[in-house]
Amino acid sequence: MTIFLKLIIIGFISGMILAASGKIIRLTTGNKAEILLYNMDYMPVLKKWSAKWITGIIFHYITCIVSAVVLFYMLVPFGWESNIWPYVLVYTAGSGVLYFLSLLTDKPPASDSFSSWFYWTFSHAIFGFAVGSLIKWWI
């Protein structure tokens, strides 16, 4: 199996882990940070399809797959593609910043909710660990 196909599968599996961690956080704490995984309200072109639940799920998985593939190939020139920590650091820091796209939508969570920001960022650290671990183990 080619590396590219393996990366697509890794992105999908890690996306499932991200969705599951968000769901677990929501069920245990009641925090709605998970909603941002599927929200496309802040994207002018995609906003017209955001009312359909399936488009949010497709958006989530495409984003997870593309981010896993792109980051892997961005790390290759440095020889870091098989290290777990670059994935954890990039996805954690990136999601911590991207959380503030919640300013552009009326849906929860609130952009000034520290707990939502923390849960969102923490769940993406788990995603990064999943991507990095699967790449280290399988590629």
N, C-alpha and C positions, 0 to 999 in steps of 0.2 A: 504494500500500500504506500502511496506517495506521501511525502511529508505534508504537502498541501492538504490532501484529504484528511490526514490525521489531525491537522490543525483545525479543520472545520468541525470534526467530531469533538475535539477537545473544547472548542469554543461553545458548542452546543451543550455538552455535558456540564461545563463550568457555568453556563447560563442557567441550567437547571438547578445547580447548587446555589447560585445567587438568588434565584426566584424562591427556592426553598428556605434559604436563610432569612430572606425578607418576610416570607409568610410566617415562619416560626417567631420572628421578632414581633410581628403584628399580633399573632395569637397570644403570645405571652405578655406583651406590654400594652397592646392596644394602639401602639404608635403606627401611623399611616405613611411612613417614609417609603414603604414598598410601592405605593401608588406611582411614584416617580419612574419606576422601571418601565412602565407601560404608557406613560403620559407623553403625548406628542403635541399638546396645545401650544407650545412655544415655538413650533416650527411652521412657518407660514404655508409651505407647500403641503406638508403632511397633515396639517390641522383639519382639513376638510374630511379626513377619514378617521379622525380620532374618536368619534362617537361609537364606532364599531369595536367591540372588545377584542376581536381577533387581530385587528391591525396593531394594537398595542403589544400583543404577544409576539407577533411576527417582527415588529420593530425591536423588541427586546432581544430576541434570538439573533437577528441579523447584526445588531450592534455587538453582541457578545462574540459572535463568530468573526466578524471583521476585526474587532479589536485584538483578538487572540492571534489572528494571522498577521496583521500589520505589525504588532509589537514584536512578535517572533522575528520577523525579517528585519526589523529595525535594530534588533539586538545582535544579529549575526555579524556585522562588521566589527563589533567589539569582542566577539567570542563569549557573550553573556547569555546566549539564547537558551542554554541548558541550566542556568541558575534560577532558583525560585525567587529570590529577593527582588530582582528588578521588576518582575511582574507584580509582586505585592506592593512595592513602592509606587510604581507608576499608576496602577489602578486605584490605590488608596488616595494618593495625592490628587489624581485627576477627578475622582468622584467627589472628593471634598470640595473642589472648586465648582464642578458641574452641578452640585446640589443647589447652588444659588440660581439656577435656571427656574427654580420654583418661584422666583420673583415674577416670572412672566406668565403665571397661570393662577387661576382662582381655585384650582383643586388643592386639597391638602397634599403634603404638610406645609405648614407656614415656613416661610424663608428664614424667620428669626428663631426657630425652634432648635435649641442646641441638642436636645435629645434626638430629634429626627435627623439632624446633620450627623450626629455620632453613629446612630444605627445604620444610616445610609452608607457612611464611610466604612464602618466596621464590616458590613456585609460585602462591600467591594474588596476589602482586604482578604476576606475569605475567598472571593472570586479569584483574586490574584494568586492566592496560594494554590487554589485548585488548578488554574491554568499552568502555573509554574511547575507544580508537582506532576501533573499529567504529561507535560512536555518532557520533564526530566526522566520520567518513568518509561514513556512510550516512544519518544523520538531519539 
